[in-house]
């Protein structure tokens, strides 16, 4: 008798996807799905049909699952179909459930630690006590993913209802902008799009992460933080922050992750251009696609500590002119403060660390500092960041400084031991607020879906616990100790206050004002300087818009103010992307050499795009979307273009040139779309022109049966 020959193998992609929480993957919902997507540590069903009837007494059927081209013990599962097979969470098994002549139904169990990826299957058939065998290679993909629903999986989240948000939600919000005008920008993660899992596999291969490491979410997320930027290994996105994006896509134009991942997979070249929230949007798409719970996190007023002092240091000349380098940093690179910075949290147990450090972990794919020789960051346990335990893996020190460094200013002084004297120190400036999207809520036009998670990263500013956590970190760093020892003895008899600027609509004037109060018994001569500068969101200055310097006399126990008015015509030609402005003020008291400096960031506000439909949306029926907003400028908008994205429409991302918009006129454009999914779908739009960029809008609508 000849060994059995395989006619067909089938894994019921749709039926298996329901209990595995993979029903949303597009490849599973094709007319004739050929891709199976399941989660590790959970059984799934299959069937095999042979060329003749199966004889239980003599036929042997072996299933060999392999990952990668050089399978070893961790990346191969070899099992015989047996009626008495018992599922084991640490091993592979294949239980024979039913025999109908030449057709066998079976159930496969995979180890809860198995590496994730697209596994191959080979079916080997033999006759007992015979050397003859038949080999059949199954030609379809079997994706095995992390399983955060399984209590034995390292990614398990006890409150499984939250997985609806952190794994299954394919749209979200990213909070961008300075502290006073931060707004949620809608983003389409699109992790279920047909292109995303192949793109994830390509990324992991490109990063050369060994296949047997791909079951460990600590190693996988660290690699994701490296491969989403292109700095070391031709990863997904090229970072750029200088406003020059003509040879690629400007970061503000992206509406979601899928177009980026598709371009990367098709060209196999890094995609220009990304900035921090674009990196973070791609990271969450990749993590959620692989089954790792993930959220996008925005830190408002974010520090970049370039020299491990756990302080952000700004240096001035004797006359309080700002220096753009750090004289105490051997590399010369200065600490910086970003208006905001966006990274990701990923959820997992940390068996590699002492107990208590599982749960949310910070990873950051925006290239800033080398970590073990490459641009990667994390996973850093939020608990370690909060407690100031900087010795734990990975990069806790860098993250601690990002959210909780003290801000110190230094003025050159030949008499001081270090060559610099401290101007002031601010314990409250850095990490004002850490935001993410609230589970289950999506507010396309407002901020009802904003969740403040600052308390997960640090204790309340100024409390004993917060100071202790920071000093805990300082204790481990000799450099940090020296900086903090100087901060203890500052006093002064003139007080200065830079007034906050309320919201400024684009095209309107604003005023910069400093209030001065002389508390001493003598008059004081003060040299003051005020300036307004356009800045990129990472703190890099673009252009001075207006600057004034002068002297003012303030009598004993008297108050004065100095102010400048900045007109729209002053700043509009010098605005850079996102419309961020920095106002700075410096002063030095002649008689006492007391010095003072302060600055404040704000963003000129732009309108939102409205997205409207004139009738109900019906599946597979074309409908027109009307997009509109009012031009806030007293000038014509030219070279206008709209981009609209939704995972629920044919074509996914549509681009449309729009007519010039007259001064203070209404931009209106009509776009035909065709819904292809029932239920709620979200549209995300961006607009750009030569004169006005970074205009956004979003809308969620219901699609009905025909």
QUIUR-V699926 format. One record per pair of residues at least 24 apart in sequence whose ideal C-beta (glycine too) atoms are under 6 Angstrom apart, sorted by the first residue. I is the first residue (numbers start at 1). J is the second residue. D is the distance in Angstrom with one decimal. If there is no record, write none. Layout:
I&J&D ; I&J&D
//
This chain:
1&127&5.9 ; 3&125&4.3 ; 3&126&5.3 ; 3&127&5.5 ; 3&132&5.6 ; 3&133&5.6 ; 3&134&4.4 ; 4&50&4.2 ; 4&59&5.6 ; 4&125&4.2 ; 5&51&4.3 ; 5&134&5.3 ; 6&123&5.2 ; 6&136&3.8 ; 7&49&4.5 ; 7&51&6.0 ; 8&49&4.9 ; 9&48&5.0 ; 9&138&5.0 ; 10&47&5.2 ; 11&36&4.2 ; 11&46&4.5 ; 12&45&5.6 ; 16&44&4.3 ; 24&192&4.4 ; 25&192&4.9 ; 26&192&5.7 ; 26&193&5.9 ; 26&194&4.5 ; 27&194&5.2 ; 34&140&4.7 ; 35&141&4.7 ; 36&142&4.7 ; 37&143&4.6 ; 38&144&6.0 ; 39&145&5.1 ; 39&147&3.6 ; 40&110&5.1 ; 40&112&5.8 ; 40&114&4.8 ; 40&144&5.2 ; 40&147&5.1 ; 41&89&5.7 ; 41&112&3.0 ; 41&147&5.2 ; 41&150&4.6 ; 41&152&5.8 ; 41&153&5.7 ; 42&147&5.9 ; 43&107&4.9 ; 43&109&4.8 ; 44&108&5.7 ; 45&107&5.5 ; 46&106&5.7 ; 47&105&5.1 ; 48&104&5.2 ; 49&102&5.8 ; 49&103&4.7 ; 50&102&4.7 ; 52&102&5.9 ; 53&101&4.8 ; 53&102&5.1 ; 54&99&5.6 ; 54&104&5.9 ; 58&127&5.5 ; 58&128&5.1 ; 60&126&4.5 ; 61&125&5.6 ; 62&124&4.4 ; 63&94&5.3 ; 64&122&4.5 ; 65&119&5.0 ; 65&121&5.6 ; 66&120&5.2 ; 67&115&5.6 ; 67&117&5.1 ; 67&119&5.2 ; 67&211&5.2 ; 68&211&3.8 ; 74&212&3.9 ; 75&115&5.9 ; 75&211&4.6 ; 75&212&5.6 ; 81&106&5.5 ; 89&152&5.3 ; 112&150&6.0 ; 112&152&4.4 ; 112&153&5.4 ; 113&215&5.1 ; 114&215&5.6 ; 115&211&5.6 ; 115&214&3.8 ; 115&215&4.1 ; 116&144&5.8 ; 116&145&5.3 ; 116&146&5.7 ; 116&214&5.4 ; 116&290&5.6 ; 117&214&5.6 ; 118&143&5.2 ; 118&201&5.7 ; 119&144&5.6 ; 143&197&5.7 ; 145&290&5.7 ; 145&291&3.9 ; 146&290&5.8 ; 146&291&3.3 ; 146&292&5.4 ; 148&293&5.4 ; 154&217&5.5 ; 154&348&5.3 ; 154&349&4.9 ; 155&217&5.3 ; 155&292&5.4 ; 155&348&5.1 ; 157&293&5.5 ; 157&347&5.6 ; 162&439&5.7 ; 165&439&3.8 ; 166&293&3.8 ; 166&295&5.9 ; 167&288&5.2 ; 167&293&5.5 ; 170&647&5.9 ; 171&682&4.5 ; 172&437&5.1 ; 173&437&4.7 ; 173&449&5.9 ; 174&277&4.4 ; 174&296&5.1 ; 174&342&5.9 ; 175&298&3.9 ; 175&435&4.3 ; 176&277&5.8 ; 177&603&5.0 ; 178&339&4.5 ; 178&601&4.1 ; 178&602&5.6 ; 178&603&5.2 ; 179&300&4.7 ; 179&301&5.9 ; 179&432&5.1 ; 180&602&5.7 ; 181&603&4.5 ; 182&300&6.0 ; 184&447&5.7 ; 185&696&5.7 ; 186&684&4.5 ; 186&698&3.6 ; 187&256&5.9 ; 187&281&4.8 ; 188&255&5.9 ; 188&256&3.0 ; 188&645&5.1 ; 188&684&5.5 ; 189&257&5.4 ; 189&284&5.5 ; 189&285&4.2 ; 190&256&5.3 ; 190&257&5.7 ; 190&258&3.7 ; 190&647&5.0 ; 191&285&4.8 ; 191&288&4.4 ; 191&289&4.0 ; 193&258&4.7 ; 195&262&4.6 ; 196&261&5.8 ; 196&289&4.8 ; 197&289&5.9 ; 199&261&4.0 ; 199&265&4.4 ; 200&286&5.4 ; 200&289&5.5 ; 200&290&5.9 ; 202&265&5.6 ; 203&227&4.9 ; 217&292&5.5 ; 217&348&4.4 ; 218&379&5.9 ; 221&346&4.8 ; 221&363&5.2 ; 221&379&5.2 ; 222&376&5.8 ; 224&283&5.9 ; 224&286&5.7 ; 225&363&4.3 ; 225&365&4.7 ; 225&376&4.6 ; 225&377&5.4 ; 225&378&5.6 ; 226&374&5.6 ; 226&376&3.7 ; 228&279&5.4 ; 228&282&5.2 ; 228&283&5.4 ; 228&365&3.9 ; 229&365&5.5 ; 229&367&4.6 ; 229&375&5.7 ; 230&270&3.5 ; 231&367&4.5 ; 231&375&4.2 ; 232&374&4.5 ; 232&375&5.7 ; 234&270&5.6 ; 236&264&4.9 ; 236&282&5.9 ; 237&271&5.5 ; 237&274&3.5 ; 238&270&4.8 ; 238&272&4.5 ; 238&273&5.5 ; 239&274&5.5 ; 239&367&5.8 ; 240&273&4.1 ; 241&536&5.4 ; 241&538&5.4 ; 243&576&5.2 ; 243&577&5.7 ; 245&273&5.2 ; 248&272&2.7 ; 248&273&4.8 ; 251&275&4.1 ; 251&278&5.1 ; 252&577&5.9 ; 252&693&5.9 ; 252&694&4.2 ; 253&686&5.4 ; 254&278&5.5 ; 255&643&5.9 ; 255&645&3.8 ; 255&684&4.4 ; 255&686&5.7 ; 256&645&5.0 ; 257&281&5.1 ; 257&282&4.8 ; 257&285&3.6 ; 259&653&5.3 ; 276&341&5.4 ; 276&342&4.3 ; 276&366&4.3 ; 277&342&4.2 ; 279&365&4.2 ; 279&366&4.9 ; 280&342&4.5 ; 280&343&5.8 ; 280&344&5.3 ; 283&344&4.7 ; 283&365&5.1 ; 284&344&5.9 ; 287&346&5.7 ; 292&346&5.4 ; 293&347&3.8 ; 294&344&5.6 ; 294&346&5.0 ; 295&345&5.1 ; 295&436&4.9 ; 296&344&5.9 ; 297&343&5.6 ; 297&345&5.4 ; 297&436&5.2 ; 298&340&5.5 ; 298&342&5.0 ; 298&435&4.8 ; 299&341&5.2 ; 299&403&5.7 ; 299&431&5.9 ; 299&434&5.2 ; 300&340&5.0 ; 300&432&4.9 ; 300&433&4.6 ; 301&430&5.8 ; 301&432&4.7 ; 302&338&4.5 ; 302&341&3.5 ; 302&402&5.3 ; 303&337&5.8 ; 303&401&5.4 ; 303&402&5.4 ; 303&405&4.4 ; 303&430&4.6 ; 304&336&4.6 ; 304&368&5.8 ; 305&335&5.8 ; 305&401&3.6 ; 305&405&5.6 ; 306&333&4.8 ; 306&335&5.1 ; 308&477&6.0 ; 308&479&5.9 ; 309&479&4.9 ; 309&480&4.8 ; 309&483&4.9 ; 310&401&5.2 ; 310&405&5.5 ; 310&473&5.3 ; 310&474&5.6 ; 310&480&4.4 ; 311&405&5.5 ; 311&406&5.2 ; 311&408&5.0 ; 311&483&4.9 ; 312&337&5.9 ; 312&405&5.0 ; 312&407&5.0 ; 313&408&5.2 ; 314&409&4.9 ; 315&410&5.1 ; 316&411&4.8 ; 317&412&5.4 ; 318&412&5.0 ; 320&586&4.2 ; 320&588&5.0 ; 320&595&5.5 ; 336&539&4.6 ; 337&539&5.1 ; 338&538&4.7 ; 338&539&5.3 ; 339&537&4.6 ; 339&580&5.8 ; 339&601&5.1 ; 353&392&5.8 ; 357&381&3.9 ; 357&383&5.4 ; 357&384&5.7 ; 362&399&5.2 ; 369&398&6.0 ; 371&395&5.2 ; 382&456&5.3 ; 385&457&5.7 ; 386&458&5.6 ; 387&469&5.5 ; 388&469&3.8 ; 388&470&5.8 ; 388&472&3.5 ; 388&473&3.9 ; 390&473&4.8 ; 390&476&5.4 ; 400&473&5.2 ; 403&431&3.5 ; 403&457&4.8 ; 403&458&5.6 ; 404&431&5.4 ; 404&458&4.9 ; 404&470&5.5 ; 405&430&4.9 ; 409&597&5.4 ; 411&595&5.0 ; 422&486&5.3 ; 423&595&4.8 ; 423&597&6.0 ; 425&487&4.6 ; 428&461&5.0 ; 444&698&3.7 ; 444&699&5.3 ; 444&700&5.5 ; 492&594&4.5 ; 493&519&5.1 ; 493&520&4.0 ; 494&518&5.3 ; 494&524&5.6 ; 494&589&5.5 ; 496&587&5.7 ; 496&596&4.5 ; 498&585&4.9 ; 498&598&4.3 ; 498&600&5.9 ; 501&602&5.1 ; 503&605&5.7 ; 504&604&5.0 ; 505&605&5.2 ; 506&604&4.4 ; 506&606&5.4 ; 506&632&5.0 ; 507&568&5.1 ; 507&632&4.9 ; 507&633&5.3 ; 509&567&4.9 ; 509&568&5.8 ; 510&566&5.5 ; 511&563&5.8 ; 511&565&5.1 ; 512&564&5.1 ; 512&583&4.7 ; 513&561&5.7 ; 513&563&4.2 ; 514&562&5.2 ; 514&585&4.9 ; 515&561&5.1 ; 516&554&5.5 ; 516&560&5.0 ; 517&559&4.9 ; 518&554&4.2 ; 518&558&5.5 ; 521&556&5.4 ; 522&556&5.6 ; 523&555&4.9 ; 523&556&5.7 ; 524&554&5.1 ; 524&589&5.3 ; 524&591&5.9 ; 525&553&5.6 ; 525&590&4.2 ; 526&552&5.3 ; 526&587&5.4 ; 526&589&5.5 ; 527&551&5.4 ; 527&588&5.3 ; 528&562&5.2 ; 528&587&4.4 ; 529&586&4.8 ; 530&564&5.2 ; 530&585&5.2 ; 531&584&5.1 ; 532&566&4.9 ; 532&583&5.2 ; 533&582&4.9 ; 534&574&4.8 ; 534&575&5.4 ; 534&576&5.3 ; 534&581&6.0 ; 535&580&5.1 ; 535&582&4.7 ; 536&576&5.8 ; 537&578&5.6 ; 537&580&5.5 ; 542&576&4.4 ; 543&574&4.1 ; 545&570&5.3 ; 545&571&4.6 ; 545&574&5.2 ; 546&570&5.4 ; 577&694&6.0 ; 578&694&5.4 ; 579&603&5.3 ; 579&604&4.2 ; 606&695&5.6 ; 607&632&5.9 ; 608&697&4.9 ; 609&685&4.8 ; 609&687&5.9 ; 609&695&5.9 ; 609&697&2.8 ; 611&683&5.3 ; 611&685&5.9 ; 611&697&5.6 ; 611&699&3.9 ; 616&704&5.8 ; 617&675&4.9 ; 617&701&5.7 ; 617&703&4.6 ; 618&704&5.4 ; 618&706&5.1 ; 619&675&5.5 ; 619&678&5.7 ; 619&703&5.5 ; 619&706&6.0 ; 622&672&5.4 ; 622&674&5.0 ; 624&670&5.1 ; 624&672&5.6 ; 625&671&4.7 ; 625&673&5.4 ; 626&670&5.5 ; 627&669&4.9 ; 627&685&5.8 ; 628&666&5.9 ; 628&668&4.6 ; 629&667&5.5 ; 630&666&5.6 ; 631&661&4.6 ; 631&664&5.9 ; 631&665&5.3 ; 634&663&4.7 ; 635&663&5.4 ; 635&691&5.9 ; 636&660&5.4 ; 636&662&5.7 ; 637&661&4.0 ; 637&689&4.1 ; 637&691&5.2 ; 637&692&5.6 ; 638&690&5.0 ; 639&689&5.7 ; 639&690&4.7 ; 640&689&4.5 ; 641&688&5.6 ; 642&669&5.6 ; 642&687&5.3 ; 643&686&5.0 ; 644&683&5.9 ; 644&685&4.6 ; 645&684&5.0 ; 646&681&5.4 ; 646&683&4.7 ; 648&675&5.7 ; 648&677&4.1 ; 648&681&2.9 ; 649&673&4.7 ; 649&674&6.0 ; 649&675&5.8 ; 650&674&4.4 ; 650&676&5.3 ; 675&703&4.3 ; 678&703&5.4
//
